[in-house]
């Protein structure tokens, strides 16, 4: 994948992350922003590390690696023999596949990761072949330790990549009995077959029968090699080990050929032959001089039996990654939308249940609960008119099923009865009587014809407990002020006496005041104004313990302790 494609993929991932975090996640806005920043930081860090690693690792293998669209098997070869490699590059591409040499078996896992970094789509076509030559090993325990290390690396590689990474075990010995490579292979579900460079594969019987004694001797040697391979190599990979998972091989090969130099005089192979054949030296089987060159060929015939790849181009892989990221974002959006709708359903259902659980007489909480229901209804109405928000959409919206129960609950609400209005503060009723209609000028005795006017005017003034009948007299400013004050008081007493005697009202129900000319209600500069000022006013004023009529207990007055009239 090119740097441009990597940047585009990173931007695509950032865009999808922003959409999911800001529009769909069922968390508070601040939390979603923080999550988005964390995701963007991770994307940026991954892209930076990937770019630097690509720049570093691209030189680990030369340009001899096949193109990314290469779909034939790719085999990493770990061998304790130098192999016939026609070029300095560790990559050898043949007709049926690709071999990659791993010089040090301890670097197998690292080499596989580097190949997969450069060719990410080769995971399904990547295999490992471990070649063991018993003539190169004198210590069986050291060989077992080396093979256990390879077993652990392969198991880790399978775990990290998620691919099967088939294993091919190959045992090779050198012999002067043949001039070309002779292979025998055991494949799952098949019988052992013989492979030669110069002939088609055949069964052992078809190969031994026409060959005579020389071929029989070769087969005895091959059988010994197969037994040694099973006991010292295959068992290491498949035996139970609590620390390392078993790695079963996909194919088991053993072969011999002209590769006999450089072996040890007391090797594991020599010990095996001596122990199982009782012949320490067998003509044609023993190794040749140690100064010869060891050369081995590769079993190309096994390549068609190994898994192949898909052959994706970098562009196709990029589009696949784009589609994969979109799929992940869509799944996250769907899950978040489903959770948001679940929360909406739970919240509104809880509001309805809370409203129903409250007593109709519990006016305050009931009013608060119906206010919450009205807010929920307004929210659902807004969704119905203006569209469902993205976080609730994607075909998962559940609000419509809530509207009818919500509206029914709101319609069932009965508002509380109106609170009783406080009784208004009684305003004293004032009756104004014209003094000249009741008295002669300068006199304070009631005229003979004033009774009818008093009866008609004072029809609403009645004695009752808790109310004081205040009678006040007023004059204009004509004459002596002291005489006017006395005259006003005498006239008020005359009206009081008439009301007391006529209505049989107790003395405690009255208060008499004379103000003279001190409280005019009109100007004294005109005859009409002076006529208005000459008056007697009668009013009812609330006062506790006033007007105590026997047998009747007065109600508490609203103005207990108040003055008789006008704040006095």
Residue pairs with C-beta under 8 A, 6 or more apart in sequence:
1 9
1 120
1 314
1 317
1 318
2 314
3 51
3 54
5 314
5 315
5 318
6 47
6 50
6 51
7 47
8 318
9 318
9 321
9 322
9 325
10 43
10 44
10 46
10 47
12 322
12 325
13 43
13 325
14 39
14 40
14 43
16 325
16 326
16 328
16 329
17 36
17 39
17 40
17 43
17 329
18 36
18 40
19 329
19 333
20 329
20 332
20 333
20 336
21 32
21 33
21 35
21 36
21 39
22 32
22 33
22 36
23 333
23 389
23 390
23 391
24 332
24 333
24 336
24 337
24 340
24 390
24 391
25 31
25 32
25 35
25 336
25 391
26 336
26 339
26 340
26 343
26 391
27 35
53 117
54 117
57 114
57 117
57 118
58 118
60 114
60 118
61 90
61 91
61 100
61 114
61 115
61 118
62 89
62 91
64 87
64 89
64 91
64 93
65 91
65 98
65 115
65 118
65 119
66 72
66 74
66 93
66 98
68 119
68 121
68 312
68 313
68 314
68 317
69 311
69 312
69 313
70 98
70 119
70 122
70 309
70 311
71 125
71 308
71 309
71 310
71 311
72 96
72 97
72 98
72 125
72 303
72 308
72 309
73 96
73 97
73 98
73 125
73 127
73 303
73 304
73 306
73 307
73 308
74 97
74 98
74 100
74 115
74 119
74 122
74 125
74 126
74 127
74 309
75 97
75 98
75 99
75 100
75 126
75 127
75 128
75 129
75 168
75 303
75 306
76 100
76 102
76 108
76 111
76 112
76 115
76 126
76 127
76 128
76 129
77 83
77 99
77 100
77 101
77 102
77 129
77 131
77 298
78 102
78 105
78 108
78 128
78 129
78 130
78 131
78 150
79 101
79 129
79 130
79 131
79 133
79 170
79 296
80 131
80 132
80 133
80 136
80 137
81 131
81 133
81 136
81 172
81 259
81 294
81 296
82 293
82 294
82 295
82 296
83 101
83 295
83 296
83 297
83 298
84 295
84 296
84 297
84 298
85 92
85 101
86 92
90 100
90 101
90 102
90 103
91 98
91 99
91 100
91 101
92 98
92 99
92 100
92 101
92 298
93 99
94 298
94 300
94 303
95 300
96 300
96 303
96 304
97 300
97 303
97 304
97 306
99 298
100 111
100 115
102 108
102 111
105 130
105 146
105 149
105 150
106 149
106 153
108 128
108 150
108 153
108 154
108 157
109 153
109 156
109 157
112 126
112 128
112 157
112 161
112 165
113 157
113 160
115 122
115 126
116 122
116 123
116 126
116 161
120 317
121 309
121 310
121 311
121 312
121 317
122 309
123 161
123 162
123 163
123 309
124 163
124 164
124 307
124 308
124 309
124 310
125 306
125 307
125 308
125 309
126 161
126 163
126 165
127 165
127 166
127 167
127 168
127 250
127 306
127 307
128 154
128 157
128 165
128 166
128 167
128 168
129 167
129 168
129 169
129 170
129 299
129 302
130 147
130 150
130 167
130 168
130 169
130 170
130 233
131 170
131 171
131 172
131 296
132 143
132 147
132 169
132 170
132 171
132 172
132 229
132 233
133 171
133 172
133 173
133 174
133 259
133 263
133 269
133 296
134 171
134 173
134 225
134 228
134 232
134 267
134 268
134 269
134 272
135 173
135 174
135 260
135 263
135 264
135 267
135 269
135 270
135 287
136 262
136 263
136 264
136 267
137 143
137 264
137 267
137 268
137 269
138 264
138 266
138 267
138 268
139 268
140 232
140 268
143 232
143 268
144 232
144 236
147 233
147 236
147 237
148 236
148 241
148 244
151 236
151 237
151 241
151 244
151 246
151 247
152 243
152 244
154 165
154 167
154 247
155 244
155 245
155 247
157 165
158 164
158 165
158 247
164 307
166 249
166 250
166 251
166 306
166 307
167 237
167 247
167 248
167 249
167 250
168 249
168 250
168 251
168 252
168 253
168 302
168 306
169 229
169 233
169 234
169 237
169 249
169 251
169 252
169 253
170 253
170 254
170 255
170 299
171 225
171 226
171 228
171 229
171 233
171 253
171 254
171 255
172 254
172 255
172 256
172 257
172 259
172 296
173 221
173 225
173 255
173 256
173 259
173 260
173 269
174 256
174 257
174 258
174 259
174 260
174 261
174 263
174 287
174 288
174 294
175 218
175 221
175 256
175 257
175 258
175 260
175 284
175 285
176 258
176 260
176 284
176 288
177 214
177 217
177 218
177 221
177 256
177 284
177 285
178 218
178 256
178 257
178 258
179 258
180 196
180 197
180 198
180 257
180 258
181 196
181 197
181 255
181 256
181 257
181 296
181 297
181 299
182 194
182 195
182 196
182 218
182 222
182 255
182 256
182 257
183 194
183 195
183 196
183 253
183 254
183 255
183 299
183 301
184 192
184 193
184 194
184 195
184 204
184 222
184 226
184 253
184 254
184 255
185 192
185 193
185 195
185 251
185 252
185 253
185 299
185 301
185 302
186 192
186 226
186 251
186 252
186 253
187 193
187 250
187 251
187 252
187 305
188 250
188 251
191 203
192 203
192 204
193 201
193 202
193 203
193 204
194 201
194 202
194 203
194 204
194 206
194 207
195 201
195 255
195 299
195 301
197 297
201 301
204 219
207 215
207 219
208 215
208 216
208 219
211 218
217 284
218 256
221 256
221 285
222 254
222 255
222 256
224 272
224 273
224 276
224 277
225 254
225 255
225 256
226 254
227 276
228 268
228 269
228 272
229 252
229 254
232 268
234 249
234 252
237 246
237 247
237 248
237 249
238 246
238 247
238 248
239 246
240 246
250 305
250 306
251 302
251 305
253 299
253 302
255 299
257 296
257 297
258 295
259 294
259 295
259 296
260 287
260 288
260 292
260 294
261 287
261 288
261 289
261 290
261 291
261 292
261 293
261 294
262 290
262 292
262 293
262 294
263 269
263 287
263 290
263 294
264 270
264 287
265 287
267 287
270 280
270 286
270 287
273 279
273 280
273 282
273 285
274 280
312 320
333 394
334 394
334 396
336 391
337 390
337 391
337 392
337 393
337 394
337 396
338 396
340 391
340 392
341 392
341 396
341 397
341 398
341 399
342 398
344 392
344 398
344 399
344 402
345 398
345 401
345 402
347 376
348 376
348 380
348 402
348 406
349 402
351 369
351 372
351 373
351 376
352 373
352 405
352 406
352 409
354 369
354 372
355 366
355 369
355 370
355 372
355 373
355 409
356 409
358 365
358 366
358 369
359 366
360 366
360 414
363 416
366 413
366 416
367 415
367 416
370 409
370 410
370 413
373 406
373 409
373 410
374 410
376 402
376 406
377 403
377 406
377 407
377 410
380 399
380 402
380 403
380 406
381 403
383 389
383 392
383 397
383 399
384 399
384 400
384 403
388 397
388 399
392 399
425 558
426 540
426 542
426 558
428 470
428 539
428 540
428 541
428 565
429 460
429 461
429 539
429 540
430 537
430 538
430 539
431 457
431 458
431 460
431 461
431 537
431 538
431 539
432 535
432 536
432 537
433 453
433 454
433 457
433 495
433 535
433 536
433 537
433 538
434 531
434 534
434 535
435 473
435 474
435 475
435 491
435 534
435 535
435 536
436 531
436 534
437 447
437 450
437 453
438 446
438 447
438 450
438 453
438 454
438 491
438 494
438 495
438 536
439 445
439 446
439 447
439 450
439 491
439 494
440 447
442 487
444 487
444 490
444 491
444 493
444 494
445 494
446 454
446 494
446 495
446 498
451 498
454 495
454 498
454 499
454 502
458 499
458 538
461 469
461 499
461 538
461 540
462 503
463 469
463 503
463 505
463 506
463 509
463 547
463 549
464 547
464 549
465 546
465 547
465 548
465 549
465 552
465 553
465 554
465 555
466 542
466 543
466 544
466 545
466 546
466 547
466 554
466 555
466 556
466 557
467 509
467 540
467 541
467 542
467 543
467 546
467 547
467 557
468 509
468 510
468 511
468 540
468 541
468 542
468 543
468 546
468 547
468 564
469 496
469 499
469 505
469 509
469 510
469 511
469 538
469 539
469 540
469 547
470 510
470 511
470 513
470 537
470 538
470 539
470 540
470 541
470 564
470 565
471 492
471 493
471 495
471 496
471 499
471 510
471 511
471 512
471 513
471 536
471 537
471 538
472 488
472 492
472 512
472 513
472 514
472 515
472 536
472 537
472 565
473 487
473 488
473 489
473 490
473 491
473 492
473 495
473 513
473 514
473 515
473 516
473 535
473 536
474 488
474 515
474 516
474 517
474 519
474 520
474 521
474 533
474 534
474 535
474 536
474 537
475 484
475 485
475 487
475 488
475 516
475 517
475 533
475 534
476 484
476 517
476 520
476 524
476 529
476 530
476 531
476 533
476 534
477 484
477 517
477 520
477 524
477 530
477 533
478 484
478 524
478 530
481 516
481 517
482 516
484 516
484 517
485 514
485 515
485 516
485 517
485 518
486 514
486 516
487 514
487 516
488 514
488 515
488 516
489 512
489 513
489 514
490 514
491 514
491 536
492 512
492 513
492 514
492 536
493 512
495 536
495 538
496 510
496 512
499 505
499 510
499 538
500 506
500 507
500 510
505 547
506 547
506 548
506 549
508 546
508 547
508 548
509 546
509 547
509 549
511 541
511 564
511 565
513 564
513 565
513 568
517 524
517 533
519 566
520 529
520 533
521 532
521 533
521 535
522 528
522 529
522 530
522 532
522 533
523 529
524 530
524 533
539 565
541 559
541 562
541 564
541 565
542 557
542 558
542 559
542 562
543 557
543 559
543 560
543 562
543 564
544 554
544 556
544 557
544 560
544 561
545 554
546 554
546 557
547 554
548 554
